[in-house]
Amino acid sequence: MNFFKVKFLKNGQAQGRSYTYKRSLELAPGDKVELPGGKHGVVMDEPVDMTWVEAYGEENLKKIVRKVEVEV
């Protein structure tokens, strides 16, 4: 399982603090993703603190629903 830092998108721009999510497929910084509840976010280039993940519990982290393909 991979862990990623994601910021919510507001008016197409990353806003606020980063949150940790899990996902089984590979993502890269800058990829737009759909989050639980229909919200959208962008993957950030920030390290995930695995000590925090272990303390919080991997099973408590929400999963990224899917990668959003950008229309050309």
PDB file of N, CA, C and O in Angstrom:
ATOM      1  N   MET A   1       0.860  -1.180   0.000  1.00  0.00           N
ATOM      2  CA  MET A   1       0.000   0.000   0.000  1.00  0.00           C
ATOM      3  C   MET A   1       0.898   1.232   0.000  1.00  0.00           C
ATOM      4  O   MET A   1       1.896   1.291   0.718  1.00  0.00           O
ATOM      5  N   ASN A   2       0.533   2.196  -0.804  1.00  0.00           N
ATOM      6  CA  ASN A   2       1.277   3.455  -0.879  1.00  0.00           C
ATOM      7  C   ASN A   2       0.523   4.537  -0.125  1.00  0.00           C
ATOM      8  O   ASN A   2      -0.707   4.529  -0.065  1.00  0.00           O
ATOM      9  N   PHE A   3       1.265   5.457   0.441  1.00  0.00           N
ATOM     10  CA  PHE A   3       0.678   6.565   1.177  1.00  0.00           C
ATOM     11  C   PHE A   3       1.065   7.869   0.499  1.00  0.00           C
ATOM     12  O   PHE A   3       2.201   8.036   0.054  1.00  0.00           O
ATOM     13  N   PHE A   4       0.114   8.791   0.423  1.00  0.00           N
ATOM     14  CA  PHE A   4       0.335  10.054  -0.261  1.00  0.00           C
ATOM     15  C   PHE A   4      -0.211  11.211   0.557  1.00  0.00           C
ATOM     16  O   PHE A   4      -1.187  11.063   1.293  1.00  0.00           O
ATOM     17  N   LYS A   5       0.430  12.364   0.420  1.00  0.00           N
ATOM     18  CA  LYS A   5      -0.075  13.607   0.994  1.00  0.00           C
ATOM     19  C   LYS A   5      -0.915  14.275  -0.088  1.00  0.00           C
ATOM     20  O   LYS A   5      -0.475  14.407  -1.230  1.00  0.00           O
ATOM     21  N   VAL A   6      -2.123  14.697   0.272  1.00  0.00           N
ATOM     22  CA  VAL A   6      -3.056  15.291  -0.679  1.00  0.00           C
ATOM     23  C   VAL A   6      -3.620  16.577  -0.092  1.00  0.00           C
ATOM     24  O   VAL A   6      -3.962  16.638   1.089  1.00  0.00           O
ATOM     25  N   LYS A   7      -3.715  17.610  -0.936  1.00  0.00           N
ATOM     26  CA  LYS A   7      -4.397  18.846  -0.562  1.00  0.00           C
ATOM     27  C   LYS A   7      -5.698  18.916  -1.334  1.00  0.00           C
ATOM     28  O   LYS A   7      -5.758  18.522  -2.499  1.00  0.00           O
ATOM     29  N   PHE A   8      -6.742  19.417  -0.686  1.00  0.00           N
ATOM     30  CA  PHE A   8      -8.031  19.587  -1.337  1.00  0.00           C
ATOM     31  C   PHE A   8      -7.940  20.679  -2.393  1.00  0.00           C
ATOM     32  O   PHE A   8      -7.171  21.631  -2.257  1.00  0.00           O
ATOM     33  N   LEU A   9      -8.739  20.527  -3.450  1.00  0.00           N
ATOM     34  CA  LEU A   9      -8.804  21.548  -4.487  1.00  0.00           C
ATOM     35  C   LEU A   9     -10.003  22.446  -4.232  1.00  0.00           C
ATOM     36  O   LEU A   9     -11.100  21.968  -3.943  1.00  0.00           O
ATOM     37  N   LYS A  10      -9.785  23.751  -4.341  1.00  0.00           N
ATOM     38  CA  LYS A  10     -10.854  24.737  -4.217  1.00  0.00           C
ATOM     39  C   LYS A  10     -10.664  25.709  -5.365  1.00  0.00           C
ATOM     40  O   LYS A  10      -9.626  26.363  -5.468  1.00  0.00           O
ATOM     41  N   ASN A  11     -11.661  25.806  -6.224  1.00  0.00           N
ATOM     42  CA  ASN A  11     -11.574  26.646  -7.431  1.00  0.00           C
ATOM     43  C   ASN A  11     -10.359  26.277  -8.276  1.00  0.00           C
ATOM     44  O   ASN A  11      -9.718  27.143  -8.870  1.00  0.00           O
ATOM     45  N   GLY A  12     -10.047  24.969  -8.323  1.00  0.00           N
ATOM     46  CA  GLY A  12      -8.956  24.474  -9.147  1.00  0.00           C
ATOM     47  C   GLY A  12      -7.561  24.639  -8.555  1.00  0.00           C
ATOM     48  O   GLY A  12      -6.576  24.286  -9.205  1.00  0.00           O
ATOM     49  N   GLN A  13      -7.454  25.166  -7.343  1.00  0.00           N
ATOM     50  CA  GLN A  13      -6.164  25.400  -6.696  1.00  0.00           C
ATOM     51  C   GLN A  13      -6.069  24.591  -5.404  1.00  0.00           C
ATOM     52  O   GLN A  13      -7.049  24.450  -4.672  1.00  0.00           O
ATOM     53  N   ALA A  14      -4.865  24.059  -5.134  1.00  0.00           N
ATOM     54  CA  ALA A  14      -4.618  23.324  -3.888  1.00  0.00           C
ATOM     55  C   ALA A  14      -4.700  24.305  -2.718  1.00  0.00           C
ATOM     56  O   ALA A  14      -4.059  25.356  -2.734  1.00  0.00           O
ATOM     57  N   GLN A  15      -5.493  23.954  -1.705  1.00  0.00           N
ATOM     58  CA  GLN A  15      -5.720  24.845  -0.570  1.00  0.00           C
ATOM     59  C   GLN A  15      -5.490  24.122   0.754  1.00  0.00           C
ATOM     60  O   GLN A  15      -5.698  22.913   0.855  1.00  0.00           O
ATOM     61  N   GLY A  16      -5.068  24.861   1.753  1.00  0.00           N
ATOM     62  CA  GLY A  16      -4.981  24.333   3.116  1.00  0.00           C
ATOM     63  C   GLY A  16      -3.825  23.386   3.353  1.00  0.00           C
ATOM     64  O   GLY A  16      -2.825  23.397   2.634  1.00  0.00           O
ATOM     65  N   ARG A  17      -3.987  22.566   4.379  1.00  0.00           N
ATOM     66  CA  ARG A  17      -2.932  21.640   4.774  1.00  0.00           C
ATOM     67  C   ARG A  17      -3.045  20.335   4.008  1.00  0.00           C
ATOM     68  O   ARG A  17      -4.068  20.063   3.379  1.00  0.00           O
ATOM     69  N   SER A  18      -2.011  19.541   4.061  1.00  0.00           N
ATOM     70  CA  SER A  18      -1.990  18.241   3.401  1.00  0.00           C
ATOM     71  C   SER A  18      -2.517  17.165   4.348  1.00  0.00           C
ATOM     72  O   SER A  18      -2.272  17.204   5.554  1.00  0.00           O
ATOM     73  N   TYR A  19      -3.240  16.214   3.782  1.00  0.00           N
ATOM     74  CA  TYR A  19      -3.773  15.081   4.527  1.00  0.00           C
ATOM     75  C   TYR A  19      -3.196  13.800   3.945  1.00  0.00           C
ATOM     76  O   TYR A  19      -2.878  13.743   2.758  1.00  0.00           O
ATOM     77  N   THR A  20      -3.060  12.770   4.780  1.00  0.00           N
ATOM     78  CA  THR A  20      -2.495  11.505   4.335  1.00  0.00           C
ATOM     79  C   THR A  20      -3.613  10.557   3.916  1.00  0.00           C
ATOM     80  O   THR A  20      -4.582  10.347   4.645  1.00  0.00           O
ATOM     81  N   TYR A  21      -3.452   9.988   2.719  1.00  0.00           N
ATOM     82  CA  TYR A  21      -4.384   9.001   2.178  1.00  0.00           C
ATOM     83  C   TYR A  21      -3.587   7.795   1.723  1.00  0.00           C
ATOM     84  O   TYR A  21      -2.371   7.866   1.551  1.00  0.00           O
ATOM     85  N   LYS A  22      -4.294   6.671   1.527  1.00  0.00           N
ATOM     86  CA  LYS A  22      -3.625   5.481   1.013  1.00  0.00           C
ATOM     87  C   LYS A  22      -4.227   5.107  -0.339  1.00  0.00           C
ATOM     88  O   LYS A  22      -5.373   5.436  -0.646  1.00  0.00           O
ATOM     89  N   ARG A  23      -3.418   4.410  -1.133  1.00  0.00           N
ATOM     90  CA  ARG A  23      -3.846   3.982  -2.462  1.00  0.00           C
ATOM     91  C   ARG A  23      -2.941   2.852  -2.923  1.00  0.00           C
ATOM     92  O   ARG A  23      -1.746   2.845  -2.628  1.00  0.00           O
ATOM     93  N   SER A  24      -3.517   1.891  -3.652  1.00  0.00           N
ATOM     94  CA  SER A  24      -2.732   0.750  -4.096  1.00  0.00           C
ATOM     95  C   SER A  24      -2.020   0.991  -5.422  1.00  0.00           C
ATOM     96  O   SER A  24      -1.099   0.242  -5.750  1.00  0.00           O
ATOM     97  N   LEU A  25      -2.407   2.006  -6.202  1.00  0.00           N
ATOM     98  CA  LEU A  25      -1.710   2.257  -7.467  1.00  0.00           C
ATOM     99  C   LEU A  25      -0.741   3.424  -7.336  1.00  0.00           C
ATOM    100  O   LEU A  25      -0.817   4.219  -6.399  1.00  0.00           O
ATOM    101  N   GLU A  26       0.162   3.505  -8.289  1.00  0.00           N
ATOM    102  CA  GLU A  26       1.189   4.546  -8.244  1.00  0.00           C
ATOM    103  C   GLU A  26       0.621   5.893  -8.683  1.00  0.00           C
ATOM    104  O   GLU A  26      -0.107   5.983  -9.672  1.00  0.00           O
ATOM    105  N   LEU A  27       0.957   6.912  -7.949  1.00  0.00           N
ATOM    106  CA  LEU A  27       0.601   8.281  -8.285  1.00  0.00           C
ATOM    107  C   LEU A  27       1.865   9.121  -8.222  1.00  0.00           C
ATOM    108  O   LEU A  27       2.846   8.740  -7.583  1.00  0.00           O
ATOM    109  N   ALA A  28       1.834  10.260  -8.887  1.00  0.00           N
ATOM    110  CA  ALA A  28       2.974  11.170  -8.883  1.00  0.00           C
ATOM    111  C   ALA A  28       2.517  12.532  -8.388  1.00  0.00           C
ATOM    112  O   ALA A  28       1.336  12.863  -8.491  1.00  0.00           O
ATOM    113  N   PRO A  29       3.440  13.327  -7.851  1.00  0.00           N
ATOM    114  CA  PRO A  29       3.070  14.678  -7.423  1.00  0.00           C
ATOM    115  C   PRO A  29       2.431  15.444  -8.583  1.00  0.00           C
ATOM    116  O   PRO A  29       2.904  15.401  -9.718  1.00  0.00           O
ATOM    117  N   GLY A  30       1.357  16.136  -8.264  1.00  0.00           N
ATOM    118  CA  GLY A  30       0.635  16.911  -9.269  1.00  0.00           C
ATOM    119  C   GLY A  30      -0.559  16.184  -9.856  1.00  0.00           C
ATOM    120  O   GLY A  30      -1.393  16.804 -10.517  1.00  0.00           O
ATOM    121  N   ASP A  31      -0.662  14.856  -9.626  1.00  0.00           N
ATOM    122  CA  ASP A  31      -1.818  14.109 -10.119  1.00  0.00           C
ATOM    123  C   ASP A  31      -3.068  14.546  -9.368  1.00  0.00           C
ATOM    124  O   ASP A  31      -3.046  14.720  -8.149  1.00  0.00           O
ATOM    125  N   LYS A  32      -4.152  14.721 -10.108  1.00  0.00           N
ATOM    126  CA  LYS A  32      -5.433  15.048  -9.484  1.00  0.00           C
ATOM    127  C   LYS A  32      -6.158  13.756  -9.189  1.00  0.00           C
ATOM    128  O   LYS A  32      -6.152  12.826  -9.995  1.00  0.00           O
ATOM    129  N   VAL A  33      -6.794  13.706  -8.009  1.00  0.00           N
ATOM    130  CA  VAL A  33      -7.456  12.491  -7.549  1.00  0.00           C
ATOM    131  C   VAL A  33      -8.836  12.808  -7.010  1.00  0.00           C
ATOM    132  O   VAL A  33      -9.127  13.930  -6.596  1.00  0.00           O
ATOM    133  N   GLU A  34      -9.692  11.771  -7.026  1.00  0.00           N
ATOM    134  CA  GLU A  34     -11.003  11.876  -6.404  1.00  0.00           C
ATOM    135  C   GLU A  34     -10.899  11.244  -5.024  1.00  0.00           C
ATOM    136  O   GLU A  34     -10.328  10.165  -4.866  1.00  0.00           O
ATOM    137  N   LEU A  35     -11.450  11.916  -4.038  1.00  0.00           N
ATOM    138  CA  LEU A  35     -11.386  11.469  -2.646  1.00  0.00           C
ATOM    139  C   LEU A  35     -12.760  10.991  -2.193  1.00  0.00           C
ATOM    140  O   LEU A  35     -13.753  11.268  -2.865  1.00  0.00           O
ATOM    141  N   PRO A  36     -12.842  10.283  -1.074  1.00  0.00           N
ATOM    142  CA  PRO A  36     -14.146   9.856  -0.566  1.00  0.00           C
ATOM    143  C   PRO A  36     -15.076  11.059  -0.388  1.00  0.00           C
ATOM    144  O   PRO A  36     -14.641  12.138   0.014  1.00  0.00           O
ATOM    145  N   GLY A  37     -16.342  10.860  -0.689  1.00  0.00           N
ATOM    146  CA  GLY A  37     -17.307  11.940  -0.565  1.00  0.00           C
ATOM    147  C   GLY A  37     -17.397  12.807  -1.811  1.00  0.00           C
ATOM    148  O   GLY A  37     -18.122  13.802  -1.820  1.00  0.00           O
ATOM    149  N   GLY A  38     -16.663  12.439  -2.873  1.00  0.00           N
ATOM    150  CA  GLY A  38     -16.735  13.180  -4.123  1.00  0.00           C
ATOM    151  C   GLY A  38     -15.841  14.399  -4.215  1.00  0.00           C
ATOM    152  O   GLY A  38     -15.851  15.102  -5.225  1.00  0.00           O
ATOM    153  N   LYS A  39     -15.071  14.657  -3.176  1.00  0.00           N
ATOM    154  CA  LYS A  39     -14.147  15.803  -3.211  1.00  0.00           C
ATOM    155  C   LYS A  39     -12.971  15.481  -4.120  1.00  0.00           C
ATOM    156  O   LYS A  39     -12.698  14.316  -4.412  1.00  0.00           O
ATOM    157  N   HIS A  40     -12.273  16.532  -4.565  1.00  0.00           N
ATOM    158  CA  HIS A  40     -11.097  16.349  -5.401  1.00  0.00           C
ATOM    159  C   HIS A  40      -9.885  16.971  -4.719  1.00  0.00           C
ATOM    160  O   HIS A  40     -10.001  17.921  -3.944  1.00  0.00           O
ATOM    161  N   GLY A  41      -8.719  16.408  -5.029  1.00  0.00           N
ATOM    162  CA  GLY A  41      -7.477  16.902  -4.452  1.00  0.00           C
ATOM    163  C   GLY A  41      -6.336  16.714  -5.419  1.00  0.00           C
ATOM    164  O   GLY A  41      -6.501  16.174  -6.513  1.00  0.00           O
ATOM    165  N   VAL A  42      -5.175  17.170  -4.992  1.00  0.00           N
ATOM    166  CA  VAL A  42      -3.965  17.022  -5.788  1.00  0.00           C
ATOM    167  C   VAL A  42      -2.884  16.408  -4.911  1.00  0.00           C
ATOM    168  O   VAL A  42      -2.721  16.785  -3.750  1.00  0.00           O
ATOM    169  N   VAL A  43      -2.146  15.455  -5.480  1.00  0.00           N
ATOM    170  CA  VAL A  43      -1.067  14.776  -4.757  1.00  0.00           C
ATOM    171  C   VAL A  43       0.100  15.748  -4.608  1.00  0.00           C
ATOM    172  O   VAL A  43       0.526  16.377  -5.577  1.00  0.00           O
ATOM    173  N   MET A  44       0.605  15.862  -3.395  1.00  0.00           N
ATOM    174  CA  MET A  44       1.702  16.782  -3.097  1.00  0.00           C
ATOM    175  C   MET A  44       3.021  16.019  -2.995  1.00  0.00           C
ATOM    176  O   MET A  44       3.048  14.820  -2.716  1.00  0.00           O
ATOM    177  N   ASP A  45       4.101  16.737  -3.226  1.00  0.00           N
ATOM    178  CA  ASP A  45       5.446  16.168  -3.124  1.00  0.00           C
ATOM    179  C   ASP A  45       5.954  16.406  -1.706  1.00  0.00           C
ATOM    180  O   ASP A  45       6.866  17.202  -1.483  1.00  0.00           O
ATOM    181  N   GLU A  46       5.344  15.697  -0.747  1.00  0.00           N
ATOM    182  CA  GLU A  46       5.713  15.822   0.660  1.00  0.00           C
ATOM    183  C   GLU A  46       5.919  14.425   1.229  1.00  0.00           C
ATOM    184  O   GLU A  46       5.188  13.501   0.875  1.00  0.00           O
ATOM    185  N   PRO A  47       6.897  14.262   2.100  1.00  0.00           N
ATOM    186  CA  PRO A  47       7.112  12.938   2.689  1.00  0.00           C
ATOM    187  C   PRO A  47       6.004  12.578   3.676  1.00  0.00           C
ATOM    188  O   PRO A  47       5.475  13.438   4.380  1.00  0.00           O
ATOM    189  N   VAL A  48       5.670  11.303   3.711  1.00  0.00           N
ATOM    190  CA  VAL A  48       4.679  10.793   4.653  1.00  0.00           C
ATOM    191  C   VAL A  48       5.426  10.233   5.856  1.00  0.00           C
ATOM    192  O   VAL A  48       6.336   9.418   5.704  1.00  0.00           O
ATOM    193  N   ASP A  49       5.045  10.666   7.038  1.00  0.00           N
ATOM    194  CA  ASP A  49       5.663  10.209   8.277  1.00  0.00           C
ATOM    195  C   ASP A  49       5.110   8.825   8.635  1.00  0.00           C
ATOM    196  O   ASP A  49       4.009   8.704   9.171  1.00  0.00           O
ATOM    197  N   MET A  50       5.888   7.791   8.331  1.00  0.00           N
ATOM    198  CA  MET A  50       5.432   6.418   8.557  1.00  0.00           C
ATOM    199  C   MET A  50       5.263   6.107  10.048  1.00  0.00           C
ATOM    200  O   MET A  50       4.470   5.236  10.405  1.00  0.00           O
ATOM    201  N   THR A  51       5.982   6.794  10.909  1.00  0.00           N
ATOM    202  CA  THR A  51       5.801   6.616  12.353  1.00  0.00           C
ATOM    203  C   THR A  51       4.397   7.059  12.743  1.00  0.00           C
ATOM    204  O   THR A  51       3.735   6.408  13.551  1.00  0.00           O
ATOM    205  N   TRP A  52       3.945   8.170  12.165  1.00  0.00           N
ATOM    206  CA  TRP A  52       2.595   8.668  12.423  1.00  0.00           C
ATOM    207  C   TRP A  52       1.559   7.673  11.893  1.00  0.00           C
ATOM    208  O   TRP A  52       0.570   7.390  12.569  1.00  0.00           O
ATOM    209  N   VAL A  53       1.784   7.137  10.675  1.00  0.00           N
ATOM    210  CA  VAL A  53       0.856   6.173  10.074  1.00  0.00           C
ATOM    211  C   VAL A  53       0.719   4.948  10.978  1.00  0.00           C
ATOM    212  O   VAL A  53      -0.391   4.468  11.207  1.00  0.00           O
ATOM    213  N   GLU A  54       1.834   4.444  11.489  1.00  0.00           N
ATOM    214  CA  GLU A  54       1.799   3.278  12.372  1.00  0.00           C
ATOM    215  C   GLU A  54       1.067   3.588  13.671  1.00  0.00           C
ATOM    216  O   GLU A  54       0.306   2.756  14.166  1.00  0.00           O
ATOM    217  N   ALA A  55       1.287   4.772  14.225  1.00  0.00           N
ATOM    218  CA  ALA A  55       0.628   5.157  15.475  1.00  0.00           C
ATOM    219  C   ALA A  55      -0.870   5.390  15.261  1.00  0.00           C
ATOM    220  O   ALA A  55      -1.683   4.990  16.094  1.00  0.00           O
ATOM    221  N   TYR A  56      -1.235   6.029  14.159  1.00  0.00           N
ATOM    222  CA  TYR A  56      -2.645   6.335  13.862  1.00  0.00           C
ATOM    223  C   TYR A  56      -3.402   5.084  13.454  1.00  0.00           C
ATOM    224  O   TYR A  56      -4.577   4.913  13.780  1.00  0.00           O
ATOM    225  N   GLY A  57      -2.707   4.216  12.736  1.00  0.00           N
ATOM    226  CA  GLY A  57      -3.325   2.972  12.265  1.00  0.00           C
ATOM    227  C   GLY A  57      -3.666   3.056  10.791  1.00  0.00           C
ATOM    228  O   GLY A  57      -4.509   3.853  10.378  1.00  0.00           O
ATOM    229  N   GLU A  58      -3.002   2.226  10.005  1.00  0.00           N
ATOM    230  CA  GLU A  58      -3.223   2.214   8.557  1.00  0.00           C
ATOM    231  C   GLU A  58      -4.698   1.996   8.215  1.00  0.00           C
ATOM    232  O   GLU A  58      -5.206   2.566   7.250  1.00  0.00           O
ATOM    233  N   GLU A  59      -5.374   1.176   9.001  1.00  0.00           N
ATOM    234  CA  GLU A  59      -6.787   0.874   8.736  1.00  0.00           C
ATOM    235  C   GLU A  59      -7.698   2.087   8.937  1.00  0.00           C
ATOM    236  O   GLU A  59      -8.833   2.087   8.460  1.00  0.00           O
ATOM    237  N   ASN A  60      -7.222   3.109   9.629  1.00  0.00           N
ATOM    238  CA  ASN A  60      -8.017   4.313   9.866  1.00  0.00           C
ATOM    239  C   ASN A  60      -7.878   5.359   8.758  1.00  0.00           C
ATOM    240  O   ASN A  60      -8.641   6.325   8.714  1.00  0.00           O
ATOM    241  N   LEU A  61      -6.908   5.166   7.866  1.00  0.00           N
ATOM    242  CA  LEU A  61      -6.705   6.124   6.778  1.00  0.00           C
ATOM    243  C   LEU A  61      -7.702   5.860   5.661  1.00  0.00           C
ATOM    244  O   LEU A  61      -8.002   4.711   5.338  1.00  0.00           O
ATOM    245  N   LYS A  62      -8.213   6.939   5.075  1.00  0.00           N
ATOM    246  CA  LYS A  62      -9.129   6.810   3.947  1.00  0.00           C
ATOM    247  C   LYS A  62      -8.344   6.538   2.676  1.00  0.00           C
ATOM    248  O   LYS A  62      -7.180   6.918   2.551  1.00  0.00           O
ATOM    249  N   LYS A  63      -9.013   5.864   1.722  1.00  0.00           N
ATOM    250  CA  LYS A  63      -8.391   5.521   0.453  1.00  0.00           C
ATOM    251  C   LYS A  63      -8.766   6.545  -0.619  1.00  0.00           C
ATOM    252  O   LYS A  63      -9.886   7.054  -0.649  1.00  0.00           O
ATOM    253  N   ILE A  64      -7.804   6.833  -1.498  1.00  0.00           N
ATOM    254  CA  ILE A  64      -8.078   7.638  -2.677  1.00  0.00           C
ATOM    255  C   ILE A  64      -8.971   6.798  -3.573  1.00  0.00           C
ATOM    256  O   ILE A  64      -8.682   5.624  -3.807  1.00  0.00           O
ATOM    257  N   VAL A  65     -10.062   7.386  -4.082  1.00  0.00           N
ATOM    258  CA  VAL A  65     -11.019   6.647  -4.899  1.00  0.00           C
ATOM    259  C   VAL A  65     -10.419   6.320  -6.252  1.00  0.00           C
ATOM    260  O   VAL A  65     -10.423   5.163  -6.671  1.00  0.00           O
ATOM    261  N   ARG A  66      -9.893   7.344  -6.950  1.00  0.00           N
ATOM    262  CA  ARG A  66      -9.329   7.116  -8.266  1.00  0.00           C
ATOM    263  C   ARG A  66      -8.538   8.324  -8.714  1.00  0.00           C
ATOM    264  O   ARG A  66      -8.674   9.417  -8.165  1.00  0.00           O
ATOM    265  N   LYS A  67      -7.705   8.108  -9.726  1.00  0.00           N
ATOM    266  CA  LYS A  67      -6.974   9.207 -10.347  1.00  0.00           C
ATOM    267  C   LYS A  67      -7.904   9.856 -11.362  1.00  0.00           C
ATOM    268  O   LYS A  67      -8.590   9.163 -12.113  1.00  0.00           O
ATOM    269  N   VAL A  68      -7.928  11.181 -11.386  1.00  0.00           N
ATOM    270  CA  VAL A  68      -8.774  11.915 -12.321  1.00  0.00           C
ATOM    271  C   VAL A  68      -7.949  12.238 -13.547  1.00  0.00           C
ATOM    272  O   VAL A  68      -6.907  12.888 -13.463  1.00  0.00           O
ATOM    273  N   GLU A  69      -8.433  11.775 -14.685  1.00  0.00           N
ATOM    274  CA  GLU A  69      -7.749  12.065 -15.935  1.00  0.00           C
ATOM    275  C   GLU A  69      -8.046  13.505 -16.354  1.00  0.00           C
ATOM    276  O   GLU A  69      -9.201  13.930 -16.355  1.00  0.00           O
ATOM    277  N   VAL A  70      -7.026  14.235 -16.700  1.00  0.00           N
ATOM    278  CA  VAL A  70      -7.179  15.640 -17.091  1.00  0.00           C
ATOM    279  C   VAL A  70      -7.590  15.691 -18.555  1.00  0.00           C
ATOM    280  O   VAL A  70      -6.933  15.100 -19.413  1.00  0.00           O
ATOM    281  N   GLU A  71      -8.691  16.406 -18.841  1.00  0.00           N
ATOM    282  CA  GLU A  71      -9.146  16.566 -20.226  1.00  0.00           C
ATOM    283  C   GLU A  71      -8.232  17.520 -20.975  1.00  0.00           C
ATOM    284  O   GLU A  71      -7.798  18.538 -20.437  1.00  0.00           O
ATOM    285  N   VAL A  72      -7.948  17.172 -22.229  1.00  0.00           N
ATOM    286  CA  VAL A  72      -7.053  18.002 -23.044  1.00  0.00           C
ATOM    287  C   VAL A  72      -7.865  18.922 -23.915  1.00  0.00           C
ATOM    288  O   VAL A  72      -7.301  19.706 -24.679  1.00  0.00           O
TER     289      VAL A  72
END
